[in-house]
Amino acid sequence: MFQTTGSDAARQNGIASPGPRLLLPLEVARKFGPLTFDLEAGSYVPWHGNHEHVVGLVSGCPLTERLELDAELYDDHVRGAAPDVTTLDIGGRYKLHRSFILLFMAGRSLRGNSPGQVEFMGYFGLQVLLSDYGRHLAAQ
């Protein structure tokens, strides 16, 4: 998966590098009873700059037929640069319709407010499902 660079301001502030980078991920998922576990490990290979290694573990559990809550532990390390950033995030998925899922998450660094650590991050998103295991979804 290719990822393009950040904005000029992000590069000037040292939070983005110039040029695209390639993510080489490995992801393994497993279900144990009602809990799901997903392990992701990978490496970003940049055109310019240092390599970056990521490792994440997310576990989720459905609370209702439409709502799933998740917890994620994620570590991001740029080789040859400091600091490592390890975050704990809590979020979930809410099924609005069989083709639309609301995604939400909030988290922060486990290393507190030390320099280079994430004090808060979060997002809301909408996942649009265009097919269901190779079968096209019919409009409802």
N, C-alpha and C positions, 0 to 999 in steps of 0.2 A: 504494500500500500504506500503510495507516495503522499507526502505531506508538503505543502508549499510553505514558504517562509512567512514570518509575521510581518506586521506593518513596519514602516521606517521608524516610528516612535518605539516600537517594541525592540527593534535591533539596537537603537541608540541607548536604550535602558538596560541592555544586556540580557533580555529575557527571550530573545529569538536570534537565530543565526541566519546568515544570508544563504539563499539557495534552497532547493528542495532537499528532503531527506527521505529515506526508504525505511519503512518499518518491516522487520522480519519477525513475525509473532508465532508463538506456539500456544495453542489454547486447548485445554482439556476440561470437560465438564462431566459431572457425575451426580446422580441423584441417590440419596439415602433416605428412604421414607419420605416425609414431607419436605425435607431440606434438599436444596440444590447447592452444589459447590462448583465453582468455575475458577480454574487456575490459568493465569496468562503470564507468559514470560516472553521477552523479546528484546530486540536490539534495534535502535535507530541508527542507520548508517547515513551520515550527512555527506553532501557534496563538499561542504566546507565546515571545519570545526571538529569537535570531539564526538566520539561515539557515546551513545546513551543507552543504558540498560534499564529495563522496567520489569517488575514482578508484581503481580496483583493476585489477591485471592478474594473472591466475593461469595457470600453465602446468602441464600434467600429462602423465604418460606411464605407460601400463600396464606393470607389471613381469611380471605373470602374468595369466591369464584372470580372476582374482578380485581382484587388488590393483593399485591405481593410486596413484602418489605424485605430489604437487602441491607447487608453490612459489607463494607469492602475495606481491606487493608492493602495499601498500594505503596510500593517503593520505587523511586526514580533516582538513578545515579548517573551522572555525567562523568565519564572517565577523564581523569586529569583535571577535574574542577570540583569545587566544593559549593554548597554542601549537598549531602544526600537529603532527599525529601521523602519522608514516610508519612502518609496521611491515613486517617480513619474517616470513612464516609458512611453516612446512613441515608438510605433513599428507598426508592421503590418504583413500581409500575402499577398504573391503574388503567384497566381496559375500558376505554370509552365506547368502543364499537369493535367488531371483530377485525376491522381494518386499521384502527387507530388506538395507540397506546400512549398514555401520558407518562413521561419519565421525569423523575425528580430526585435530587440528591443535595446534601449539604455535608461539609466536612472541614477538617483542619489538620494541621501537622501534629504529630505526636510529640514533637520536640519543642513545643511551646512557641514563644515569640522570639526565639534566637534568630540572628541574621540569616536571611535567605529562606526562611521557613514560611509556609502558607498559613496565614492567620485565619482565613475563611475562604471557602470556595463553595459554589453551588450552581445548580442549573435546573431549568425546566426544559423539557423537549417533547416533541411529538414524533413518535415512530409511526410511519405509514407502511403498512404491509400490502405489497402489491400482489403476492401470491401466497398460497398455502400448500407447501410441499409439492410444488409443481402444478397444482391446480389453480386456475385463476379464481379470485374471489368475485362472487356476483354481488351487484349492488343490492342493498336492502331497502 
